[in-house]
Amino acid sequence: MITTRIQIESYLAEYVRGKYYDETVGTVRFPSSSDIYVTVYDLMEKRPVNCPADRGNLEFMLPDRREANFAGGKSPEQFNYISVRGTAILEKRLRALMWAELHELMDENKHLHGIEFKETVFTFLKKYDISSIQEDGLLKNYQRWRDSFRRKKKRAYNRKKV
């Protein structure tokens, strides 16, 4: 088992640990069927010679795919580095995953079960043990996302007068 560390926003690190922490290996382990697993595999690089040891707030296990033993495959022993650019890409994917899950949960709970938004956000924060972001931040993000689907101006009707 080979792990690496990256530095991402603290609420995202807490979310990922809450969602993907595997007690059998003692670190975050992405399921091999997930898009994040494939993204991490694609972003793995050989460690540069002058690169310091990994530091960051999220430690996770690197993917070890079967084709890593064949020509063109990436073995985690050699390809055990995520660059700054790769970290930014991974952080963007993790953020999209978290917001999509939260928005879907909020819509489902409100419209199918009648549960208030604040209660859903509280439950989400407790489920993943997230403490570095406030409930209001999540609610405001949901409102901005929901408002992005609404029309900005009233529709103009072009009716011909008879």
PyMOL commands that set and color helices and strands:
alter all, ss='L'
color gray80, all
select helices_A, chain A and resi 10-20+35-43+66-69+84-113+117-127+135-147
alter helices_A, ss='H'
color red, helices_A
select strands_A, chain A and resi 3-6+21-22+27-28+58-61
alter strands_A, ss='S'
color yellow, strands_A
deselect
rebuild
show_as cartoon
